[in-house]
Amino acid sequence: MAHMFVVSYSYDLPLQRLTGSTKGPLFKLLDGWTVTGITRFTTGFPVSMGESGDSSLCGCGGVDRPNYTGEPIQFFDPRASEDHQYFSTSPFFPQELGVAGNSSRRFFHGPGLNNWDFSLHKTTRITERMSAEFRAEFFNVFNHAQFGNPSGNLASGSFGKVSGAREPRIGQLALKFYF
């Protein structure tokens, strides 16, 4: 990833101030609420360009790369097409037998991330030694599609296409009792 921005936050909600008191059931209900989260924006991982087989005739694997015409590469939204194309494949063509391809191994990035993890906590003191905690946690709370890298293998039938995604929104609830 070339660029990454991550921010973590935690904020104690001052809801108990609405009561004007430090006792009673309404104070217990409004006291102890906290909002936390982690927000992350990143560029994607580099797309590894390659070609199957041994077209370079070196007798070694992982060396072959396609040729690149130098034309600008267009990027697409994988959701916009039925085959989930991420980049244009027209600037690439197979290498010649016995000649190494001219494309760089990794010169552009795959889809980036826009991820928001969020939680809401409520801690309620029962006695001096006992308390209960309620948690509601959501991962990828806005349910943004987090695509995996497209295939950079020219010889594969999925060249330039995204074939997977990270988990969608996940939520969980928890209740703990401390004594």
QUIHU-V317586 format. One line per field, one symbol per residue. ss: DSSP state (H for helix, E for strand, C for the rest). A space follows every 50 residues. Layout:
BEGIN
ss=???
END
This chain:
BEGIN
ss=CCCEEEEEEEEECCHHHHCCCCCCHHHHHHCCEEEEEEEEEECCCECCCE CCCCCCCCCCCCCCCCEECCCCCCECCHHHCCCCECECCCCEECCCCCCC CCCCCCCCECCCEEEEEEEEEEEEECCCCCEEEEEEEEECCCCCCCECCE ECECCCCCECEECCECCCCEEEEEEEEEC
END
